[in-house]
């Protein structure tokens, strides 16, 4: 979802109250009424749910990086030819998707005509699976990408080395917070 522009106004018709999950209150004003209006008029509603979208280099590096933990970890692991050893012990899979995959599926959904388009049906579209990487295999992935031997480091040592080559303080704090978590879960995403 894109952030709502506070200067933009939207027509708001009387609606039933909607329960909105915490953190999404600012979207309720626009999303819920429009979703319901589309459904009431028989228009299709498509909700796109991409996995981690692969971002360009300029979105990860610099003073204001994108807060994508997975891609920052992969990017900085390649830069320093090292991975946090704790990550290799985690079960699960990292799922990355190319922006082109997401945009193609959005266009396909917009052009799609079918029975669901005639009755206001809500369709969830999961964009995923371009790159599926088991966490236990991250060393091999980084070695393949760099052509170098890859070290396994403690999380703190990995963070310090990554900061030397540009990891922001805010992202370092996120990694430290993750390191203090009891359990992390990275389930494999299934395609529709």
C-alpha positions as CSV (number, residue, x, y, z in Angstrom):
1,X,0.0,0.0,0.0
2,X,1.2,3.5,-0.7
3,X,1.1,6.1,2.0
4,X,-1.9,8.3,1.9
5,X,-1.4,11.9,0.9
6,X,-2.9,14.0,3.7
7,X,-3.6,16.8,1.2
8,X,-5.7,14.7,-1.1
9,X,-9.4,14.3,-0.3
10,X,-11.6,11.3,-1.1
11,X,-15.3,11.1,-1.3
12,X,-16.5,9.2,1.8
13,X,-20.0,7.8,1.7
14,X,-21.8,6.5,4.8
15,X,-20.5,3.0,5.6
16,X,-20.7,0.5,8.4
17,X,-17.8,0.8,10.9
18,X,-14.7,-1.2,9.8
19,X,-12.3,-2.9,12.2
20,X,-8.8,-2.1,11.1
21,X,-5.7,-3.9,12.3
22,X,-3.3,-1.8,14.4
23,X,-0.9,0.2,12.3
24,X,-3.3,0.5,9.3
25,X,-5.6,3.2,10.7
26,X,-4.5,5.8,8.2
27,X,-5.5,3.6,5.3
28,X,-9.0,2.9,6.5
29,X,-10.3,6.3,5.3
30,X,-9.5,5.5,1.7
31,X,-9.2,1.7,1.4
32,X,-12.2,0.3,3.2
33,X,-14.9,2.5,1.6
34,X,-13.4,2.2,-1.9
35,X,-13.1,-1.6,-1.5
36,X,-16.7,-1.8,-0.4
37,X,-17.9,0.5,-3.1
38,X,-16.2,-1.5,-5.8
39,X,-17.7,-4.7,-4.4
40,X,-21.2,-3.2,-4.2
41,X,-21.1,-2.1,-7.8
42,X,-19.8,-5.5,-9.0
43,X,-16.3,-4.3,-9.7
44,X,-13.4,-6.7,-9.0
45,X,-11.2,-6.1,-6.0
46,X,-7.6,-7.3,-6.3
47,X,-5.2,-7.3,-3.3
48,X,-1.6,-7.9,-4.3
49,X,0.7,-9.4,-1.7
50,X,4.2,-9.6,-3.0
51,X,7.0,-11.3,-1.0
52,X,10.2,-9.3,-0.6
53,X,10.6,-7.2,-3.8
54,X,14.1,-7.1,-5.0
55,X,15.2,-3.5,-4.8
56,X,17.9,-1.6,-6.8
57,X,21.2,-0.9,-5.2
58,X,20.4,2.8,-4.6
59,X,17.4,1.8,-2.4
60,X,19.6,-0.3,-0.1
61,X,22.7,1.8,0.3
62,X,23.2,5.4,1.5
63,X,21.9,7.5,4.3
64,X,18.2,6.6,3.9
65,X,18.1,2.9,3.1
66,X,15.0,0.9,2.5
67,X,14.1,-1.0,5.6
68,X,14.2,-4.4,4.0
69,X,16.1,-6.6,6.4
70,X,16.5,-9.6,4.1
71,X,17.9,-7.6,1.2
72,X,20.1,-5.6,3.4
73,X,21.5,-8.8,4.9
74,X,22.1,-10.3,1.5
75,X,23.6,-7.1,0.1
76,X,26.0,-6.5,2.9
77,X,26.9,-10.2,3.2
78,X,28.1,-9.9,-0.5
79,X,30.0,-6.7,0.2
80,X,31.9,-8.1,3.1
81,X,32.0,-11.8,1.9
82,X,30.6,-12.9,5.3
83,X,27.3,-14.0,6.7
84,X,25.9,-14.0,10.3
85,X,26.4,-17.5,11.5
86,X,23.1,-17.4,13.5
87,X,21.1,-17.0,10.3
88,X,22.4,-20.3,9.0
89,X,20.8,-22.1,11.9
90,X,17.3,-20.7,11.3
91,X,14.8,-22.9,9.6
92,X,13.0,-21.6,6.5
93,X,13.3,-19.9,3.2
94,X,13.7,-16.4,2.0
95,X,11.5,-15.6,-0.9
96,X,12.3,-12.7,-3.3
97,X,10.4,-11.4,-6.3
98,X,11.5,-9.1,-9.1
99,X,9.7,-5.8,-9.6
100,X,8.8,-6.9,-13.1
101,X,7.0,-10.0,-11.8
102,X,4.9,-7.8,-9.5
103,X,4.1,-5.2,-12.2
104,X,3.2,-7.9,-14.7
105,X,0.8,-9.5,-12.3
106,X,-0.8,-6.1,-11.5
107,X,-1.3,-5.4,-15.2
108,X,-2.6,-8.9,-15.8
109,X,-5.1,-8.6,-13.0
110,X,-6.3,-5.2,-14.3
111,X,-6.9,-6.6,-17.8
112,X,-8.4,-9.9,-16.6
113,X,-12.0,-10.6,-17.4
114,X,-13.7,-13.5,-15.7
115,X,-16.5,-14.6,-13.4
116,X,-14.8,-13.0,-10.4
117,X,-14.9,-9.6,-12.2
118,X,-18.6,-9.7,-12.4
119,X,-19.7,-10.0,-8.8
120,X,-17.3,-7.8,-6.8
121,X,-15.3,-10.9,-5.8
122,X,-12.1,-10.1,-3.8
123,X,-9.0,-11.8,-5.2
124,X,-5.7,-12.0,-3.4
125,X,-2.7,-12.3,-5.7
126,X,0.6,-13.5,-4.1
127,X,3.6,-12.5,-6.1
128,X,6.5,-14.7,-5.0
129,X,9.0,-17.4,-5.9
130,X,11.4,-15.7,-8.3
131,X,14.2,-16.5,-5.9
132,X,13.7,-19.0,-3.1
133,X,16.7,-19.3,-0.8
134,X,16.9,-21.6,2.1
135,X,18.5,-19.8,5.1
136,X,20.9,-22.7,5.6
137,X,22.2,-22.1,2.0
138,X,23.0,-18.4,2.3
139,X,26.8,-19.0,2.4
140,X,26.6,-20.8,-0.9
141,X,24.4,-18.0,-2.4
142,X,26.8,-15.3,-1.4
143,X,29.9,-17.3,-2.5
144,X,28.2,-17.9,-5.9
145,X,27.3,-14.2,-6.3
146,X,30.8,-12.9,-5.3
147,X,33.1,-15.7,-6.5
148,X,34.9,-15.4,-3.1
149,X,35.2,-17.6,0.0
150,X,32.6,-16.6,2.6
151,X,33.2,-16.3,6.3
152,X,30.7,-17.1,9.1
153,X,30.7,-14.4,11.7
154,X,28.9,-13.7,15.0
155,X,26.0,-11.3,14.4
156,X,27.8,-8.4,16.2
157,X,31.0,-8.9,14.2
158,X,29.0,-9.1,11.0
159,X,27.2,-5.8,11.9
160,X,30.4,-4.0,12.6
161,X,32.0,-5.1,9.3
162,X,28.8,-4.2,7.4
163,X,28.8,-0.7,9.1
164,X,32.4,-0.2,7.9
165,X,31.1,-0.5,4.3
166,X,27.9,1.5,4.7
167,X,25.3,-0.3,6.7
168,X,23.2,2.4,8.4
169,X,23.0,2.8,12.2
170,X,19.2,2.3,12.0
171,X,19.5,-1.0,10.1
172,X,22.3,-2.1,12.5
173,X,19.9,-1.6,15.3
174,X,17.2,-3.7,13.5
175,X,19.7,-6.5,13.1
176,X,20.7,-6.3,16.8
177,X,17.0,-6.5,17.7
178,X,16.5,-9.5,15.5
179,X,19.5,-11.1,17.2
180,X,17.9,-10.8,20.6
181,X,14.6,-12.4,19.4
182,X,13.9,-15.9,20.8
183,X,12.6,-17.3,17.5
184,X,12.3,-16.2,14.0
185,X,10.1,-18.0,11.5
186,X,10.7,-17.9,7.7
187,X,8.0,-20.2,6.2
188,X,8.2,-21.0,2.6
189,X,5.6,-19.1,0.6
190,X,3.4,-21.3,-1.7
191,X,2.3,-20.0,-5.1
192,X,-1.3,-19.9,-6.0
